[in-house]
Amino acid sequence: MNANATTVAGGMAKKKRHDAEKGGLRQYRGLIFGLFILAGVIYFALHIGEGEQFLRLVWRANPIWLGIGVLYQIGTYVALGAIWWIVVRHFKVDIGLGELTLLSLAKFSLEKIVPTAGFGGSLLLVRSVESRGASESVAAATLLVDVLSNYAARAISIVIAVAIIWAAEGLHWTIVLVCAMFILFAAGILGGIYWFTSVPLEKIPRFLLKIPAVGSVIKTISEAPPEAMHSKTLFWSATGLQFLILLLDAATLDAMLRAIGHSSSPEKVFASFSIAGVASMVSLIPGGVGAFEGVQVLMLGLLRVPVNAGLAATLMFRVLVLWLPMIPGFIILKRESKHLVEEPGAN
């Protein structure tokens, strides 16, 4: 009996290890797929253009414009921290804007690596706000306002982008496809949020609550106070800051184009960035790796930016926006994770 029990226990342990390994690989499958797409985009663009010219553009980039791009990006983190700050202040919780700005870097880094459609970063936000003295409902309100304002700002940017491109070049089928996908995607997300905040937790199907990461986010959103959903002041203040983030990101792309000597009209750069941004969002690939680059180069090409210049500016933009911030972001994330682990023991 003991030998059989040992054998069974050993088999179960091996199965758990095997499942864990499979889960780990599955977790990063989306990112690996995105990196393959990115490699294909770079190869295709260099094949069409001239590789030497591309490298020359990157090597001779104007450092002043690169520095301006860095300043724009710092502004995006301050704006994201400000969104959370106005929510917690609305509910009489005192958390400093500086703390939340640093937290935005950690959230960003987690979302760009872990393929959970931003849910991992959202849970980090909720737990970190709670650890700083906010109640569960206030932390849930922070997440809810962040998500709602993000989709609202994206929708506004898409309307403006389509108007700009239509007036300048006419609508390409790619733009129509991306916009249609975003409408369906946003409708599903926002419809789900409205339902989760309108019904008791017991009425939400159990299989949804069992989905890793997603279930935790659903539970959190369902705990948000009604005021977070219906306050026009909170919604429009946060939406304005989210739109400012989009403007600063588009300005960063514009700075990269200027750094390599291929400036375009700012409104066209904003339009191309908005379309590429929603394509990145609906792809569900962590950080939109590959999807963003492909659509961005295509959009810049439609707006008469040479392929080499479009690829160089896009890759420089992604290094500045996606990869470099991960260095300080993961340092902050490590500190924050240690703080969250120690918190229960402190109480």
C-alpha positions as CSV (number, residue, x, y, z in Angstrom):
1,M,0.0,0.0,0.0
2,N,2.8,2.5,1.0
3,A,4.7,1.7,-2.2
4,N,1.7,2.2,-4.3
5,A,0.9,5.5,-2.5
6,T,4.4,6.7,-3.1
7,T,4.3,5.8,-6.7
8,V,1.0,7.6,-7.2
9,A,2.2,10.6,-5.3
10,G,5.4,10.7,-7.4
11,G,3.4,10.5,-10.6
12,M,1.1,13.3,-9.5
13,A,4.2,15.5,-8.6
14,K,5.7,14.8,-12.1
15,K,2.4,15.7,-13.7
16,K,2.1,19.0,-11.8
17,R,5.7,19.9,-12.8
18,H,4.9,19.0,-16.4
19,D,1.7,21.1,-16.3
20,A,3.6,24.0,-14.8
21,E,6.3,23.9,-17.5
22,K,3.6,23.8,-20.2
23,G,1.8,26.7,-18.5
24,G,5.0,28.7,-18.4
25,L,5.6,28.2,-22.1
26,R,1.9,28.9,-22.9
27,Q,2.1,32.1,-20.9
28,Y,4.7,33.6,-23.2
29,R,3.4,32.1,-26.4
30,G,1.8,35.4,-27.5
31,L,5.0,37.4,-26.9
32,I,7.0,34.9,-28.9
33,F,4.5,35.0,-31.7
34,G,4.7,38.8,-31.7
35,L,8.5,38.7,-31.9
36,F,8.2,36.5,-35.0
37,I,5.8,39.1,-36.6
38,L,8.2,41.9,-35.7
39,A,11.1,40.0,-37.3
40,G,9.0,39.6,-40.4
41,V,8.1,43.3,-40.5
42,I,11.8,44.3,-40.3
43,Y,12.8,41.8,-42.9
44,F,10.0,42.8,-45.3
45,A,10.7,46.5,-44.8
46,L,14.4,46.2,-45.3
47,H,13.8,44.0,-48.4
48,I,11.7,46.7,-50.0
49,G,14.0,49.5,-49.0
50,E,17.8,49.6,-48.6
51,G,19.2,48.1,-45.4
52,E,22.3,50.4,-45.4
53,Q,20.1,53.5,-45.7
54,F,18.0,52.3,-42.8
55,L,21.1,51.8,-40.6
56,R,22.5,55.2,-41.6
57,L,19.2,56.9,-40.6
58,V,19.3,55.3,-37.1
59,W,23.0,55.9,-36.6
60,R,22.8,59.6,-37.5
61,A,19.6,60.3,-35.5
62,N,19.6,63.8,-33.9
63,P,20.2,63.4,-30.1
64,I,18.3,66.6,-29.3
65,W,15.1,65.1,-30.8
66,L,15.8,61.8,-29.0
67,G,16.0,63.8,-25.7
68,I,12.8,65.5,-26.5
69,G,11.2,62.1,-27.0
70,V,12.4,61.0,-23.6
71,L,10.8,64.1,-22.0
72,Y,7.5,63.3,-23.8
73,Q,7.6,59.8,-22.3
74,I,8.2,61.0,-18.8
75,G,5.1,63.1,-19.2
76,T,3.0,59.9,-20.1
77,Y,3.9,58.3,-16.8
78,V,3.1,61.4,-14.8
79,A,-0.3,61.6,-16.6
80,L,-1.1,57.9,-15.9
81,G,-0.2,58.4,-12.3
82,A,-2.4,61.5,-12.2
83,I,-5.4,59.4,-13.4
84,W,-5.1,57.2,-10.4
85,W,-4.3,60.1,-8.1
86,I,-7.6,62.0,-9.0
87,V,-9.6,58.8,-8.3
88,V,-8.1,58.1,-4.9
89,R,-8.3,61.8,-4.0
90,H,-12.0,61.8,-5.0
91,F,-12.5,59.0,-2.4
92,K,-10.5,60.9,0.3
93,V,-7.4,58.6,0.2
94,D,-4.0,60.3,0.4
95,I,-1.5,58.8,-1.9
96,G,1.2,60.9,-3.5
97,L,1.4,61.6,-7.2
98,G,5.1,60.7,-7.2
99,E,4.3,57.2,-5.8
100,L,1.6,56.6,-8.3
101,T,3.9,57.8,-11.2
102,L,6.5,55.2,-10.2
103,L,3.8,52.6,-9.9
104,S,2.7,53.3,-13.5
105,L,6.2,52.3,-14.7
106,A,5.9,49.0,-12.8
107,K,2.4,48.4,-14.2
108,F,3.5,49.2,-17.7
109,S,6.5,46.8,-17.5
110,L,4.3,43.9,-16.3
111,E,1.7,44.5,-19.0
112,K,4.3,44.5,-21.7
113,I,5.7,41.0,-20.8
114,V,2.9,39.0,-19.2
115,P,0.3,38.1,-21.9
116,T,-2.9,38.8,-19.8
117,A,-4.4,41.6,-21.9
118,G,-3.2,44.1,-19.2
119,F,-4.9,42.2,-16.3
120,G,-1.6,41.4,-14.6
121,G,-0.7,45.1,-14.5
122,S,-4.3,46.0,-13.3
123,L,-4.0,43.6,-10.4
124,L,-0.7,45.1,-9.4
125,L,-2.4,48.5,-9.4
126,V,-5.3,47.3,-7.2
127,R,-3.1,45.5,-4.7
128,S,-0.6,48.4,-4.5
129,V,-3.3,51.0,-3.9
130,E,-4.8,48.8,-1.2
131,S,-1.4,48.4,0.5
132,R,-1.2,52.2,0.7
133,G,-4.3,52.5,2.8
134,A,-7.2,52.5,0.2
135,S,-10.2,50.2,0.7
136,E,-10.9,47.4,-1.7
137,S,-13.8,49.5,-3.2
138,V,-11.5,52.5,-3.8
139,A,-8.8,50.3,-5.4
140,A,-11.5,48.8,-7.6
141,A,-12.7,52.3,-8.6
142,T,-9.2,53.2,-9.6
143,L,-9.0,50.2,-12.0
144,L,-12.5,50.8,-13.3
145,V,-11.9,54.5,-14.1
146,D,-8.6,53.7,-15.7
147,V,-10.1,51.1,-18.1
148,L,-13.2,53.2,-19.0
149,S,-11.2,56.4,-19.6
150,N,-8.6,54.5,-21.7
151,Y,-11.3,53.1,-24.1
152,A,-13.0,56.5,-24.3
153,A,-9.8,58.3,-25.2
154,R,-9.0,55.6,-27.8
155,A,-12.4,56.0,-29.3
156,I,-12.1,59.8,-29.5
157,S,-8.6,59.4,-31.1
158,I,-9.9,57.0,-33.7
159,V,-12.7,59.3,-34.8
160,I,-10.2,62.2,-35.1
161,A,-7.7,59.9,-36.9
162,V,-10.2,58.7,-39.5
163,A,-11.3,62.3,-40.2
164,I,-7.7,63.4,-40.7
165,I,-6.8,60.4,-43.0
166,W,-10.1,60.6,-44.9
167,A,-9.5,64.3,-45.6
168,A,-5.8,63.9,-46.6
169,E,-5.6,60.5,-48.4
170,G,-9.0,58.8,-48.4
171,L,-9.8,55.6,-46.4
172,H,-7.8,52.4,-47.0
173,W,-9.4,49.0,-46.3
174,T,-6.8,48.4,-43.6
175,I,-8.1,51.4,-41.6
176,V,-11.7,50.3,-42.0
177,L,-10.8,46.8,-40.8
178,V,-8.8,48.0,-37.8
179,C,-11.6,50.4,-36.7
180,A,-14.2,47.7,-37.1
181,M,-12.2,45.3,-35.0
182,F,-11.7,48.0,-32.3
183,I,-15.4,48.7,-32.2
184,L,-16.3,45.0,-31.6
185,F,-13.4,44.6,-29.1
186,A,-14.4,47.7,-27.1
187,A,-18.1,46.9,-27.2
188,G,-17.3,43.4,-25.7
189,I,-15.1,44.8,-23.0
190,L,-17.3,47.7,-22.0
191,G,-20.4,45.6,-22.2
192,G,-18.8,43.1,-19.9
193,I,-17.8,45.8,-17.4
194,Y,-21.3,47.3,-17.4
195,W,-22.7,43.8,-16.6
196,F,-20.1,43.0,-14.0
197,T,-20.9,46.2,-12.1
198,S,-24.7,45.8,-12.4
199,V,-25.2,42.2,-11.1
200,P,-24.2,40.5,-7.9
201,L,-21.0,38.5,-8.0
202,E,-23.0,35.3,-7.4
203,K,-24.8,35.8,-10.8
204,I,-21.6,35.9,-12.8
205,P,-20.8,32.5,-14.4
206,R,-18.3,30.6,-12.3
207,F,-16.2,29.6,-15.4
208,L,-15.4,33.3,-15.9
209,L,-14.2,33.7,-12.3
210,K,-12.0,30.6,-12.7
211,I,-10.0,32.1,-15.7
212,P,-6.5,33.0,-14.5
213,A,-6.1,36.7,-13.9
214,V,-9.4,37.5,-15.6
215,G,-11.4,36.1,-12.8
216,S,-9.6,38.3,-10.2
217,V,-10.2,41.4,-12.3
218,I,-13.9,40.6,-12.7
219,K,-14.2,40.2,-8.9
220,T,-12.4,43.5,-8.4
221,I,-14.5,45.4,-10.9
222,S,-17.7,44.1,-9.3
223,E,-16.6,45.6,-6.0
224,A,-16.2,49.1,-7.5
225,P,-18.7,51.7,-6.0
226,P,-21.4,52.9,-8.3
227,E,-20.0,56.5,-8.2
228,A,-16.9,55.3,-10.1
229,M,-19.1,54.2,-12.9
230,H,-21.4,57.2,-13.0
231,S,-19.3,60.2,-11.9
232,K,-18.9,62.5,-14.9
233,T,-16.2,64.5,-13.2
234,L,-14.0,61.5,-12.7
235,F,-14.7,60.0,-16.1
236,W,-13.9,63.2,-18.2
237,S,-10.9,64.2,-16.1
238,A,-9.4,60.7,-16.5
239,T,-10.4,60.6,-20.2
240,G,-8.7,64.0,-20.8
241,L,-5.5,62.6,-19.2
242,Q,-5.7,59.4,-21.2
243,F,-6.0,61.5,-24.4
244,L,-3.0,63.6,-23.2
245,I,-1.0,60.3,-23.0
246,L,-2.0,59.5,-26.6
247,L,-0.9,62.9,-27.7
248,L,2.5,62.6,-25.9
249,D,3.1,59.2,-27.5
250,A,2.2,60.5,-30.9
251,A,4.5,63.5,-30.2
252,T,7.3,61.0,-29.4
253,L,6.9,59.3,-32.7
254,D,6.9,62.7,-34.4
255,A,10.2,63.4,-32.6
256,M,11.7,60.2,-33.8
257,L,10.8,61.1,-37.4
258,R,12.4,64.5,-36.9
259,A,15.5,62.9,-35.4
260,I,16.1,61.1,-38.7
261,G,15.2,64.1,-40.8
262,H,11.9,62.9,-42.1
263,S,9.3,65.1,-40.4
264,S,5.7,64.8,-41.4
265,S,2.7,66.9,-40.4
266,P,1.9,66.3,-36.7
267,E,-1.8,65.6,-37.3
268,K,-0.9,62.8,-39.8
269,V,1.5,61.3,-37.3
270,F,-1.2,61.4,-34.7
271,A,-3.6,59.7,-37.0
272,S,-1.2,56.9,-38.0
273,F,-0.3,56.3,-34.4
274,S,-3.9,56.1,-33.3
275,I,-4.7,53.4,-35.9
276,A,-1.6,51.4,-35.0
277,G,-2.3,51.8,-31.3
278,V,-5.8,50.2,-31.5
279,A,-4.4,47.5,-33.8
280,S,-1.9,46.7,-31.1
281,M,-4.7,46.6,-28.5
282,V,-7.0,44.2,-30.4
283,S,-4.1,41.9,-31.3
284,L,-3.9,40.7,-27.6
285,I,-0.1,40.2,-28.1
286,P,1.8,41.6,-25.0
287,G,2.8,45.1,-25.8
288,G,1.4,44.6,-29.3
289,V,4.9,43.5,-30.4
290,G,4.9,43.0,-34.1
291,A,1.3,44.1,-34.7
292,F,2.0,47.7,-33.8
293,E,5.2,47.9,-35.8
294,G,3.6,46.4,-38.9
295,V,0.5,48.7,-38.9
296,Q,2.6,51.7,-38.0
297,V,5.0,51.3,-40.9
298,L,2.0,50.7,-43.2
299,M,0.2,53.8,-42.0
300,L,3.3,56.0,-42.3
301,G,3.7,54.6,-45.8
302,L,0.1,55.5,-46.7
303,L,0.9,59.0,-45.5
304,R,3.9,59.1,-47.9
305,V,6.7,58.5,-45.4
306,P,9.4,56.3,-47.0
307,V,9.5,52.7,-45.8
308,N,13.1,53.0,-44.4
309,A,12.3,56.2,-42.6
310,G,9.0,54.8,-41.3
311,L,10.7,51.6,-40.0
312,A,13.6,53.5,-38.4
313,A,11.3,55.9,-36.6
314,T,8.9,53.1,-35.5
315,L,11.7,51.0,-34.1
316,M,13.3,53.9,-32.3
317,F,9.9,54.8,-30.9
318,R,9.4,51.3,-29.6
319,V,12.8,51.2,-28.0
320,L,12.1,54.4,-26.2
321,V,8.5,53.5,-25.3
322,L,8.5,49.8,-24.8
323,W,12.0,48.4,-24.1
324,L,14.0,51.1,-22.2
325,P,11.3,51.8,-19.6
326,M,11.4,48.1,-18.6
327,I,14.8,48.6,-16.8
328,P,13.5,51.0,-14.2
329,G,10.1,49.4,-14.4
330,F,11.2,46.0,-13.3
331,I,13.3,47.5,-10.5
332,I,10.2,49.2,-9.2
333,L,8.2,46.1,-9.8
334,K,10.6,44.0,-7.7
335,R,10.4,46.5,-4.9
336,E,6.6,46.6,-5.1
337,S,6.3,42.9,-5.1
338,K,8.4,42.6,-2.0
339,H,6.3,45.2,-0.3
340,L,3.1,43.4,-1.2
341,V,4.4,40.1,0.1
342,E,5.6,41.6,3.4
343,E,2.4,43.6,3.9
344,P,0.2,40.8,5.4
345,G,2.9,40.0,7.9
346,A,3.2,43.6,9.0
347,N,-0.5,43.6,9.9
